[in-house]
Amino acid sequence: MAKQNVVTWAEMVAKSWADPAFRKELMRNPKKIIQKAGWEVPDSTDVVVTAGVGPTKLHLQLPDRPKSLSDERGQDPHPNPCSTT
């Protein structure tokens, strides 16, 4: 997240705490709200806002495997990079 987006997100969080209608709209249509705040979000990108995430939940995004990590046969030259052997 770019520095400006972090500030903007913090402002949106604060506003959502103070304004229940804004919070409801942010939850219902987050892409529209963050685009109005100046974020560039591609049409192909879904935006999901969750509420109440705290120390009991951790959300991680697992990216697709880059094509550059496979050899010319399409096979991984290092099939188990996390192996301890």
N, C-alpha and C positions, 0 to 999 in steps of 0.2 A: 504494500500500500504506500503510495507516495506521501510525502510529508504533508502536503496540502490536504490530501484526502483524509489523513488521520485527524487533522484539526477539524475538518468538516464533519467527519463521523462523530467526533466527540461533541460537537455542537448539536448534531442530530440526536445523539443519545440524551444530552441534557434537555433538549426540547421535548423529547418523547416522555421524559419524567415529569415535565411541567404541564404538558398539553396532551391529555388523553386522546383527543381527536387526531392529533398528529401521529401519536403512537399507533393508533388503529390503522391509519392510512399507510404508515411506514411498513407495518406488518402485512397489510393487504396488497400493496403495490410498491415494493421497495425500489424496483428499477426506476420507476417514474420519479420517485422522490429523490433518489441520489443523482439522477440525470438533471433534475431541476437545481440541484446543489452544485452542478458543474462537473460532475464526473462523466467521463466518456466511457460508456458501456456499449459494446457491440450488440447488435440485434440478436446475434447468436448466443449471447451470454445470459444465462438465467441468474437471477439474484434472489437469494434466500436470506431472510432475517429471522433468527430465532430469539425467543425471549427466555430469560431465566437461566441461561447457560452460566454455570458457575463452577465451583470446584468439583462438582460431581459429574461434569461432562467435559469431554475434550473433543473438539471437531478438527479432524485432519483431512486434507485433500490429498488423495493419492493421484499424482499425474500419470498420464499415459507414458509408456516406455518410449524414449526417443529412438527413432530408426537408426541413429548413428551408433547405438550400442550393439548392433548385430553385425555379424561378419557377412561376407559376400553370399553365403548360402542362406542367409536369414536366420542363422543360429547364433546364439550368444557364445562368444569365445570364452566367457567366464560364467559358466552356468550357475554357480552358487557363490556370488561375491561375499556373502555373509558367513561362509563356511569357516569353522574354526580349525580345520585340518590342513 
